[in-house]
Amino acid sequence: MTTLRPGSMLLGTTRPAELRAWYIKALAPEFTGGGAIDLGGFLLVIDGRDDVGTTNDEPGRAIVNFHVDDFDAVAAQLNAAGADWISVEDRATGKFGTFADPDGNYLQIIEWKES
């Protein structure tokens, strides 16, 4: 049996242009061009849809995690984009920061501690 490798994620929204601009500013400020946003080899596809609400009613159901080497530098980049922080925690395994996009979807940055 073949193990599947995640390659992209579709994010449905009622305001695709606004959400796309936010994701580029927050997560990929050097990205240019159209189509899917390349997040280090993982593609983010933002699609306008009429079968979703304007905000996510259950944002904790699925959270995309981004592993980072410098939590504070990435947090500053997210702050510049206007990230809405839900929590920031220092844990035994690392530093975790949960934030929301403009539609209310949760994402996390994680700086793992070396073991």
N, CA, C and O atoms as CSV, one atom per row, in Angstrom:
chain,resi,resn,atom,element,x,y,z
A,1,MET,N,N,0.840,-1.181,0.000
A,1,MET,CA,C,0.000,0.000,0.000
A,1,MET,C,C,0.882,1.241,0.000
A,1,MET,O,O,1.910,1.269,0.677
A,2,THR,N,N,0.501,2.244,-0.735
A,2,THR,CA,C,1.257,3.485,-0.848
A,2,THR,C,C,0.828,4.462,0.241
A,2,THR,O,O,-0.364,4.659,0.477
A,3,THR,N,N,1.807,5.070,0.899
A,3,THR,CA,C,1.518,6.117,1.874
A,3,THR,C,C,1.321,7.429,1.132
A,3,THR,O,O,2.175,7.843,0.348
A,4,LEU,N,N,0.213,8.069,1.379
A,4,LEU,CA,C,-0.082,9.336,0.715
A,4,LEU,C,C,0.705,10.469,1.351
A,4,LEU,O,O,0.949,10.468,2.558
A,5,ARG,N,N,1.101,11.438,0.528
A,5,ARG,CA,C,1.848,12.605,0.993
A,5,ARG,C,C,1.000,13.838,0.729
A,5,ARG,O,O,0.631,14.093,-0.418
A,6,PRO,N,N,0.678,14.622,1.778
A,6,PRO,CA,C,-0.116,15.824,1.548
A,6,PRO,C,C,0.605,16.767,0.592
A,6,PRO,O,O,1.814,16.970,0.698
A,7,GLY,N,N,-0.146,17.338,-0.339
A,7,GLY,CA,C,0.454,18.242,-1.314
A,7,GLY,C,C,-0.197,19.600,-1.358
A,7,GLY,O,O,0.444,20.599,-1.682
A,8,SER,N,N,-1.499,19.636,-1.025
A,8,SER,CA,C,-2.197,20.922,-1.065
A,8,SER,C,C,-3.428,20.870,-0.181
A,8,SER,O,O,-3.866,19.808,0.260
A,9,MET,N,N,-3.967,22.048,0.062
A,9,MET,CA,C,-5.170,22.193,0.867
A,9,MET,C,C,-6.058,23.213,0.184
A,9,MET,O,O,-5.583,24.255,-0.267
A,10,LEU,N,N,-7.350,22.915,0.107
A,10,LEU,CA,C,-8.331,23.849,-0.423
A,10,LEU,C,C,-8.996,24.552,0.739
A,10,LEU,O,O,-9.501,23.903,1.655
A,11,LEU,N,N,-9.000,25.870,0.711
A,11,LEU,CA,C,-9.641,26.665,1.743
A,11,LEU,C,C,-10.774,27.436,1.089
A,11,LEU,O,O,-10.537,28.365,0.316
A,12,GLY,N,N,-12.013,27.048,1.401
A,12,GLY,CA,C,-13.177,27.714,0.849
A,12,GLY,C,C,-13.527,28.949,1.652
A,12,GLY,O,O,-13.400,28.954,2.877
A,13,THR,N,N,-13.970,30.006,0.966
A,13,THR,CA,C,-14.284,31.269,1.619
A,13,THR,C,C,-15.293,32.055,0.797
A,13,THR,O,O,-15.457,31.821,-0.400
A,14,THR,N,N,-15.961,32.985,1.453
A,14,THR,CA,C,-16.890,33.874,0.750
A,14,THR,C,C,-16.177,35.108,0.215
A,14,THR,O,O,-16.766,35.889,-0.533
A,15,ARG,N,N,-14.921,35.288,0.589
A,15,ARG,CA,C,-14.142,36.459,0.151
A,15,ARG,C,C,-12.718,36.042,-0.236
A,15,ARG,O,O,-11.768,36.314,0.498
A,16,PRO,N,N,-12.577,35.391,-1.376
A,16,PRO,CA,C,-11.289,34.812,-1.758
A,16,PRO,C,C,-10.168,35.826,-1.962
A,16,PRO,O,O,-9.032,35.555,-1.572
A,17,ALA,N,N,-10.441,36.968,-2.552
A,17,ALA,CA,C,-9.363,37.943,-2.801
A,17,ALA,C,C,-8.783,38.454,-1.483
A,17,ALA,O,O,-7.565,38.551,-1.332
A,18,GLU,N,N,-9.656,38.779,-0.534
A,18,GLU,CA,C,-9.199,39.286,0.763
A,18,GLU,C,C,-8.418,38.228,1.532
A,18,GLU,O,O,-7.366,38.517,2.103
A,19,LEU,N,N,-8.939,36.993,1.544
A,19,LEU,CA,C,-8.265,35.929,2.291
A,19,LEU,C,C,-6.927,35.572,1.650
A,19,LEU,O,O,-5.945,35.327,2.351
A,20,ARG,N,N,-6.886,35.544,0.329
A,20,ARG,CA,C,-5.641,35.260,-0.389
A,20,ARG,C,C,-4.583,36.305,-0.059
A,20,ARG,O,O,-3.432,35.962,0.212
A,21,ALA,N,N,-4.969,37.580,-0.081
A,21,ALA,CA,C,-4.025,38.656,0.238
A,21,ALA,C,C,-3.507,38.504,1.668
A,21,ALA,O,O,-2.321,38.713,1.920
A,22,TRP,N,N,-4.380,38.145,2.600
A,22,TRP,CA,C,-3.966,37.973,3.991
A,22,TRP,C,C,-2.973,36.821,4.112
A,22,TRP,O,O,-1.945,36.964,4.774
A,23,TYR,N,N,-3.264,35.684,3.484
A,23,TYR,CA,C,-2.368,34.533,3.574
A,23,TYR,C,C,-1.001,34.834,2.972
A,23,TYR,O,O,0.022,34.410,3.511
A,24,ILE,N,N,-0.976,35.551,1.877
A,24,ILE,CA,C,0.318,35.904,1.288
A,24,ILE,C,C,1.087,36.813,2.239
A,24,ILE,O,O,2.276,36.597,2.473
A,25,LYS,N,N,0.426,37.821,2.785
A,25,LYS,CA,C,1.106,38.741,3.707
A,25,LYS,C,C,1.568,38.014,4.972
A,25,LYS,O,O,2.677,38.246,5.454
A,26,ALA,N,N,0.722,37.141,5.506
A,26,ALA,CA,C,1.027,36.486,6.775
A,26,ALA,C,C,2.023,35.342,6.646
A,26,ALA,O,O,2.903,35.190,7.493
A,27,LEU,N,N,1.891,34.529,5.588
A,27,LEU,CA,C,2.669,33.297,5.525
A,27,LEU,C,C,3.681,33.223,4.391
A,27,LEU,O,O,4.630,32.442,4.461
A,28,ALA,N,N,3.494,34.024,3.350
A,28,ALA,CA,C,4.380,33.906,2.188
A,28,ALA,C,C,4.626,35.263,1.547
A,28,ALA,O,O,4.290,35.463,0.380
A,29,PRO,N,N,5.211,36.208,2.299
A,29,PRO,CA,C,5.343,37.577,1.783
A,29,PRO,C,C,6.195,37.704,0.521
A,29,PRO,O,O,6.109,38.715,-0.177
A,30,GLU,N,N,7.001,36.713,0.223
A,30,GLU,CA,C,7.832,36.773,-0.988
A,30,GLU,C,C,7.143,36.127,-2.189
A,30,GLU,O,O,7.678,36.159,-3.297
A,31,PHE,N,N,5.960,35.541,-1.982
A,31,PHE,CA,C,5.246,34.864,-3.059
A,31,PHE,C,C,4.691,35.886,-4.045
A,31,PHE,O,O,4.129,36.908,-3.653
A,32,THR,N,N,4.859,35.593,-5.315
A,32,THR,CA,C,4.261,36.416,-6.369
A,32,THR,C,C,3.572,35.487,-7.347
A,32,THR,O,O,3.895,34.301,-7.419
A,33,GLY,N,N,2.649,36.010,-8.082
A,33,GLY,CA,C,1.980,35.212,-9.096
A,33,GLY,C,C,0.589,34.811,-8.691
A,33,GLY,O,O,0.108,35.151,-7.610
A,34,GLY,N,N,-0.043,34.088,-9.572
A,34,GLY,CA,C,-1.408,33.647,-9.336
A,34,GLY,C,C,-1.457,32.189,-8.954
A,34,GLY,O,O,-0.428,31.546,-8.744
A,35,GLY,N,N,-2.653,31.686,-8.868
A,35,GLY,CA,C,-2.838,30.275,-8.548
A,35,GLY,C,C,-2.582,29.963,-7.090
A,35,GLY,O,O,-2.694,30.822,-6.215
A,36,ALA,N,N,-2.237,28.712,-6.855
A,36,ALA,CA,C,-2.000,28.241,-5.489
A,36,ALA,C,C,-0.808,28.964,-4.868
A,36,ALA,O,O,0.163,29.285,-5.553
A,37,ILE,N,N,-0.894,29.213,-3.569
A,37,ILE,CA,C,0.186,29.850,-2.820
A,37,ILE,C,C,1.125,28.744,-2.341
A,37,ILE,O,O,0.701,27.822,-1.645
A,38,ASP,N,N,2.392,28.840,-2.712
A,38,ASP,CA,C,3.382,27.834,-2.336
A,38,ASP,C,C,3.909,28.139,-0.942
A,38,ASP,O,O,4.548,29.167,-0.716
A,39,LEU,N,N,3.635,27.236,-0.018
A,39,LEU,CA,C,4.106,27.359,1.357
A,39,LEU,C,C,5.182,26.306,1.599
A,39,LEU,O,O,4.980,25.354,2.353
A,40,GLY,N,N,6.321,26.490,0.952
A,40,GLY,CA,C,7.431,25.562,1.122
A,40,GLY,C,C,7.175,24.187,0.535
A,40,GLY,O,O,7.598,23.181,1.105
A,41,GLY,N,N,6.494,24.133,-0.586
A,41,GLY,CA,C,6.201,22.859,-1.224
A,41,GLY,C,C,4.803,22.344,-0.955
A,41,GLY,O,O,4.347,21.426,-1.637
A,42,PHE,N,N,4.122,22.901,0.003
A,42,PHE,CA,C,2.722,22.585,0.287
A,42,PHE,C,C,1.899,23.724,-0.297
A,42,PHE,O,O,2.137,24.889,0.022
A,43,LEU,N,N,0.942,23.401,-1.143
A,43,LEU,CA,C,0.192,24.432,-1.849
A,43,LEU,C,C,-1.126,24.751,-1.151
A,43,LEU,O,O,-1.856,23.850,-0.739
A,44,LEU,N,N,-1.419,26.034,-1.027
A,44,LEU,CA,C,-2.679,26.503,-0.457
A,44,LEU,C,C,-3.520,27.070,-1.587
A,44,LEU,O,O,-3.129,28.036,-2.243
A,45,VAL,N,N,-4.674,26.463,-1.807
A,45,VAL,CA,C,-5.612,26.895,-2.833
A,45,VAL,C,C,-6.774,27.586,-2.129
A,45,VAL,O,O,-7.438,26.979,-1.289
A,46,ILE,N,N,-7.022,28.837,-2.460
A,46,ILE,CA,C,-8.128,29.578,-1.859
A,46,ILE,C,C,-9.195,29.747,-2.925
A,46,ILE,O,O,-8.938,30.268,-4.011
A,47,ASP,N,N,-10.410,29.292,-2.592
A,47,ASP,CA,C,-11.487,29.244,-3.564
A,47,ASP,C,C,-12.730,29.939,-3.029
A,47,ASP,O,O,-13.145,29.704,-1.894
A,48,GLY,N,N,-13.321,30.798,-3.858
A,48,GLY,CA,C,-14.593,31.413,-3.507
A,48,GLY,C,C,-15.704,30.386,-3.599
A,48,GLY,O,O,-15.845,29.705,-4.615
A,49,ARG,N,N,-16.495,30.271,-2.540
A,49,ARG,CA,C,-17.558,29.264,-2.496
A,49,ARG,C,C,-18.821,29.871,-1.906
A,49,ARG,O,O,-18.775,30.782,-1.080
A,50,ASP,N,N,-19.944,29.341,-2.355
A,50,ASP,CA,C,-21.217,29.809,-1.808
A,50,ASP,C,C,-21.845,28.784,-0.870
A,50,ASP,O,O,-22.982,28.963,-0.431
A,51,ASP,N,N,-21.114,27.705,-0.555
A,51,ASP,CA,C,-21.632,26.685,0.362
A,51,ASP,C,C,-20.963,26.736,1.737
A,51,ASP,O,O,-21.053,25.778,2.504
A,52,VAL,N,N,-20.288,27.857,2.056
A,52,VAL,CA,C,-19.679,28.045,3.371
A,52,VAL,C,C,-20.158,29.375,3.957
A,52,VAL,O,O,-20.551,30.285,3.226
A,53,GLY,N,N,-20.118,29.468,5.276
A,53,GLY,CA,C,-20.469,30.718,5.940
A,53,GLY,C,C,-19.322,31.716,5.866
A,53,GLY,O,O,-18.231,31.392,5.397
A,54,THR,N,N,-19.579,32.913,6.326
A,54,THR,CA,C,-18.548,33.956,6.293
A,54,THR,C,C,-17.450,33.717,7.312
A,54,THR,O,O,-16.333,34.204,7.141
A,55,THR,N,N,-17.750,32.972,8.374
A,55,THR,CA,C,-16.729,32.600,9.357
A,55,THR,C,C,-16.870,31.127,9.696
A,55,THR,O,O,-17.930,30.533,9.498
A,56,ASN,N,N,-15.802,30.544,10.205
A,56,ASN,CA,C,-15.766,29.136,10.583
A,56,ASN,C,C,-16.363,28.988,11.980
A,56,ASN,O,O,-15.838,29.547,12.943
A,57,ASP,N,N,-17.451,28.240,12.093
A,57,ASP,CA,C,-18.120,28.046,13.384
A,57,ASP,C,C,-17.401,27.059,14.298
A,57,ASP,O,O,-17.652,27.050,15.503
A,58,GLU,N,N,-16.512,26.227,13.750
A,58,GLU,CA,C,-15.775,25.245,14.534
A,58,GLU,C,C,-14.290,25.292,14.167
A,58,GLU,O,O,-13.766,24.331,13.605
A,59,PRO,N,N,-13.611,26.392,14.477
A,59,PRO,CA,C,-12.238,26.577,14.008
A,59,PRO,C,C,-11.226,25.613,14.602
A,59,PRO,O,O,-10.144,25.453,14.037
A,60,GLY,N,N,-11.528,24.976,15.699
A,60,GLY,CA,C,-10.590,24.032,16.302
A,60,GLY,C,C,-10.672,22.640,15.719
A,60,GLY,O,O,-9.895,21.764,16.101
A,61,ARG,N,N,-11.599,22.416,14.797
A,61,ARG,CA,C,-11.784,21.078,14.234
A,61,ARG,C,C,-10.565,20.606,13.449
A,61,ARG,O,O,-10.169,19.446,13.564
A,62,ALA,N,N,-9.978,21.472,12.668
A,62,ALA,CA,C,-8.769,21.140,11.899
A,62,ALA,C,C,-7.839,22.346,11.957
A,62,ALA,O,O,-8.227,23.453,11.584
A,63,ILE,N,N,-6.617,22.132,12.422
A,63,ILE,CA,C,-5.658,23.222,12.566
A,63,ILE,C,C,-4.410,22.874,11.765
A,63,ILE,O,O,-3.821,21.809,11.951
A,64,VAL,N,N,-4.011,23.774,10.878
A,64,VAL,CA,C,-2.788,23.577,10.109
A,64,VAL,C,C,-1.622,24.074,10.963
A,64,VAL,O,O,-1.641,25.201,11.458
A,65,ASN,N,N,-0.606,23.224,11.130
A,65,ASN,CA,C,0.567,23.558,11.931
A,65,ASN,C,C,1.739,23.888,11.023
A,65,ASN,O,O,1.975,23.207,10.025
A,66,PHE,N,N,2.470,24.936,11.377
A,66,PHE,CA,C,3.683,25.322,10.674
A,66,PHE,C,C,4.836,25.212,11.652
A,66,PHE,O,O,4.838,25.874,12.690
A,67,HIS,N,N,5.814,24.383,11.332
A,67,HIS,CA,C,6.998,24.225,12.179
A,67,HIS,C,C,7.986,25.312,11.797
A,67,HIS,O,O,8.329,25.471,10.626
A,68,VAL,N,N,8.444,26.064,12.801
A,68,VAL,CA,C,9.322,27.205,12.554
A,68,VAL,C,C,10.595,27.076,13.380
A,68,VAL,O,O,10.614,26.427,14.426
A,69,ASP,N,N,11.657,27.710,12.887
A,69,ASP,CA,C,12.932,27.710,13.608
A,69,ASP,C,C,13.046,28.891,14.556
A,69,ASP,O,O,13.784,28.819,15.538
A,70,ASP,N,N,12.324,29.986,14.281
A,70,ASP,CA,C,12.406,31.196,15.089
A,70,ASP,C,C,10.989,31.708,15.354
A,70,ASP,O,O,10.436,32.476,14.567
A,71,PHE,N,N,10.423,31.276,16.460
A,71,PHE,CA,C,9.042,31.614,16.807
A,71,PHE,C,C,8.821,33.116,16.804
A,71,PHE,O,O,7.858,33.603,16.212
A,72,ASP,N,N,9.710,33.855,17.462
A,72,ASP,CA,C,9.519,35.297,17.617
A,72,ASP,C,C,9.544,36.029,16.278
A,72,ASP,O,O,8.770,36.965,16.078
A,73,ALA,N,N,10.410,35.622,15.367
A,73,ALA,CA,C,10.479,36.264,14.050
A,73,ALA,C,C,9.194,36.007,13.260
A,73,ALA,O,O,8.656,36.917,12.629
A,74,VAL,N,N,8.707,34.774,13.298
A,74,VAL,CA,C,7.471,34.458,12.574
A,74,VAL,C,C,6.283,35.147,13.238
A,74,VAL,O,O,5.385,35.628,12.547
A,75,ALA,N,N,6.267,35.200,14.559
A,75,ALA,CA,C,5.182,35.898,15.254
A,75,ALA,C,C,5.154,37.382,14.868
A,75,ALA,O,O,4.077,37.957,14.712
A,76,ALA,N,N,6.309,37.993,14.717
A,76,ALA,CA,C,6.366,39.396,14.293
A,76,ALA,C,C,5.797,39.554,12.881
A,76,ALA,O,O,5.076,40.513,12.608
A,77,GLN,N,N,6.113,38.625,11.993
A,77,GLN,CA,C,5.572,38.653,10.628
A,77,GLN,C,C,4.049,38.516,10.673
A,77,GLN,O,O,3.340,39.219,9.952
A,78,LEU,N,N,3.553,37.621,11.511
A,78,LEU,CA,C,2.108,37.438,11.648
A,78,LEU,C,C,1.446,38.661,12.268
A,78,LEU,O,O,0.351,39.048,11.861
A,79,ASN,N,N,2.096,39.266,13.241
A,79,ASN,CA,C,1.559,40.493,13.849
A,79,ASN,C,C,1.439,41.598,12.810
A,79,ASN,O,O,0.454,42.336,12.805
A,80,ALA,N,N,2.429,41.721,11.928
A,80,ALA,CA,C,2.390,42.739,10.879
A,80,ALA,C,C,1.216,42.513,9.928
A,80,ALA,O,O,0.703,43.458,9.328
A,81,ALA,N,N,0.793,41.247,9.795
A,81,ALA,CA,C,-0.347,40.914,8.934
A,81,ALA,C,C,-1.673,41.040,9.677
A,81,ALA,O,O,-2.737,40.876,9.082
A,82,GLY,N,N,-1.612,41.331,10.981
A,82,GLY,CA,C,-2.835,41.488,11.765
A,82,GLY,C,C,-3.406,40.178,12.268
A,82,GLY,O,O,-4.623,40.044,12.402
A,83,ALA,N,N,-2.539,39.202,12.551
A,83,ALA,CA,C,-3.021,37.918,13.058
A,83,ALA,C,C,-3.770,38.110,14.368
A,83,ALA,O,O,-3.386,38.926,15.206
A,84,ASP,N,N,-4.830,37.357,14.528
A,84,ASP,CA,C,-5.640,37.353,15.745
A,84,ASP,C,C,-5.177,36.170,16.596
A,84,ASP,O,O,-5.529,35.025,16.312
A,85,TRP,N,N,-4.392,36.443,17.638
A,85,TRP,CA,C,-3.819,35.382,18.462
A,85,TRP,C,C,-4.862,34.800,19.398
A,85,TRP,O,O,-5.567,35.532,20.093
A,86,ILE,N,N,-4.953,33.491,19.410
A,86,ILE,CA,C,-5.848,32.769,20.306
A,86,ILE,C,C,-5.103,32.390,21.578
A,86,ILE,O,O,-5.619,32.561,22.683
A,87,SER,N,N,-3.879,31.871,21.415
A,87,SER,CA,C,-3.051,31.516,22.577
A,87,SER,C,C,-1.601,31.376,22.152
A,87,SER,O,O,-1.298,31.064,21.000
A,88,VAL,N,N,-0.718,31.613,23.104
A,88,VAL,CA,C,0.713,31.349,22.950
A,88,VAL,C,C,1.132,30.626,24.224
A,88,VAL,O,O,0.914,31.112,25.334
A,89,GLU,N,N,1.740,29.454,24.041
A,89,GLU,CA,C,2.102,28.639,25.201
A,89,GLU,C,C,3.511,28.092,25.068
A,89,GLU,O,O,3.919,27.615,24.010
A,90,ASP,N,N,4.248,28.176,26.178
A,90,ASP,CA,C,5.522,27.476,26.286
A,90,ASP,C,C,5.218,26.129,26.928
A,90,ASP,O,O,4.717,26.067,28.051
A,91,ARG,N,N,5.518,25.065,26.218
A,91,ARG,CA,C,5.278,23.711,26.715
A,91,ARG,C,C,6.621,22.990,26.833
A,91,ARG,O,O,7.647,23.485,26.368
A,92,ALA,N,N,6.598,21.836,27.450
A,92,ALA,CA,C,7.826,21.049,27.602
A,92,ALA,C,C,8.417,20.683,26.240
A,92,ALA,O,O,9.631,20.525,26.116
A,93,THR,N,N,7.573,20.548,25.223
A,93,THR,CA,C,8.036,20.129,23.902
A,93,THR,C,C,8.339,21.285,22.959
A,93,THR,O,O,8.926,21.078,21.897
A,94,GLY,N,N,7.944,22.504,23.335
A,94,GLY,CA,C,8.211,23.638,22.465
A,94,GLY,C,C,7.274,24.808,22.722
A,94,GLY,O,O,6.507,24.810,23.685
A,95,LYS,N,N,7.347,25.793,21.854
A,95,LYS,CA,C,6.502,26.980,21.951
A,95,LYS,C,C,5.437,26.898,20.867
A,95,LYS,O,O,5.751,26.706,19.692
A,96,PHE,N,N,4.179,27.044,21.263
A,96,PHE,CA,C,3.032,26.898,20.383
A,96,PHE,C,C,2.245,28.201,20.353
A,96,PHE,O,O,1.940,28.771,21.401
A,97,GLY,N,N,1.923,28.663,19.174
A,97,GLY,CA,C,1.109,29.857,19.024
A,97,GLY,C,C,-0.051,29.567,18.086
A,97,GLY,O,O,0.150,29.196,16.930
A,98,THR,N,N,-1.268,29.738,18.592
A,98,THR,CA,C,-2.466,29.513,17.789
A,98,THR,C,C,-3.039,30.871,17.417
A,98,THR,O,O,-3.194,31.746,18.269
A,99,PHE,N,N,-3.354,31.038,16.133
A,99,PHE,CA,C,-3.908,32.300,15.650
A,99,PHE,C,C,-4.996,32.004,14.636
A,99,PHE,O,O,-5.120,30.878,14.154
A,100,ALA,N,N,-5.786,33.023,14.312
A,100,ALA,CA,C,-6.899,32.857,13.380
A,100,ALA,C,C,-6.708,33.729,12.152
A,100,ALA,O,O,-6.166,34.831,12.231
A,101,ASP,N,N,-7.161,33.217,11.019
A,101,ASP,CA,C,-7.169,34.018,9.795
A,101,ASP,C,C,-8.444,34.880,9.793
A,101,ASP,O,O,-9.254,34.749,10.711
A,102,PRO,N,N,-8.649,35.742,8.810
A,102,PRO,CA,C,-9.834,36.608,8.803
A,102,PRO,C,C,-11.177,35.864,8.765
A,102,PRO,O,O,-12.198,36.435,9.150
A,103,ASP,N,N,-11.199,34.608,8.311
A,103,ASP,CA,C,-12.435,33.816,8.323
A,103,ASP,C,C,-12.628,33.056,9.627
A,103,ASP,O,O,-13.643,32.386,9.815
A,104,GLY,N,N,-11.650,33.161,10.532
A,104,GLY,CA,C,-11.757,32.482,11.818
A,104,GLY,C,C,-11.149,31.096,11.854
A,104,GLY,O,O,-11.275,30.405,12.865
A,105,ASN,N,N,-10.488,30.660,10.776
A,105,ASN,CA,C,-9.816,29.358,10.771
A,105,ASN,C,C,-8.570,29.431,11.647
A,105,ASN,O,O,-7.827,30.411,11.597
A,106,TYR,N,N,-8.343,28.398,12.443
A,106,TYR,CA,C,-7.178,28.370,13.313
A,106,TYR,C,C,-5.967,27.788,12.588
A,106,TYR,O,O,-6.080,26.866,11.779
A,107,LEU,N,N,-4.812,28.358,12.905
A,107,LEU,CA,C,-3.522,27.868,12.447
A,107,LEU,C,C,-2.577,27.930,13.636
A,107,LEU,O,O,-2.853,28.620,14.617
A,108,GLN,N,N,-1.465,27.213,13.553
A,108,GLN,CA,C,-0.471,27.249,14.632
A,108,GLN,C,C,0.922,27.361,14.071
A,108,GLN,O,O,1.231,26.844,12.997
A,109,ILE,N,N,1.767,28.060,14.833
A,109,ILE,CA,C,3.207,27.968,14.599
A,109,ILE,C,C,3.783,27.245,15.808
A,109,ILE,O,O,3.361,27.457,16.945
A,110,ILE,N,N,4.753,26.392,15.531
A,110,ILE,CA,C,5.374,25.592,16.587
A,110,ILE,C,C,6.884,25.640,16.412
A,110,ILE,O,O,7.410,25.315,15.347
A,111,GLU,N,N,7.569,26.047,17.464
A,111,GLU,CA,C,9.023,25.918,17.517
A,111,GLU,C,C,9.330,24.797,18.496
A,111,GLU,O,O,9.254,24.981,19.711
A,112,TRP,N,N,9.679,23.630,17.957
A,112,TRP,CA,C,9.946,22.455,18.779
A,112,TRP,C,C,11.256,22.619,19.542
A,112,TRP,O,O,12.224,23.171,19.020
A,113,LYS,N,N,11.275,22.144,20.761
A,113,LYS,CA,C,12.530,22.110,21.534
A,113,LYS,C,C,13.312,20.900,21.111
A,113,LYS,O,O,12.748,19.845,20.822
A,114,GLU,N,N,14.627,21.059,21.076
A,114,GLU,CA,C,15.481,19.918,20.763
A,114,GLU,C,C,15.481,18.962,21.929
A,114,GLU,O,O,15.534,19.369,23.090
A,115,SER,N,N,15.420,17.684,21.606
A,115,SER,CA,C,15.394,16.688,22.690
A,115,SER,C,C,16.710,16.005,22.866
A,115,SER,O,O,16.848,15.144,23.735
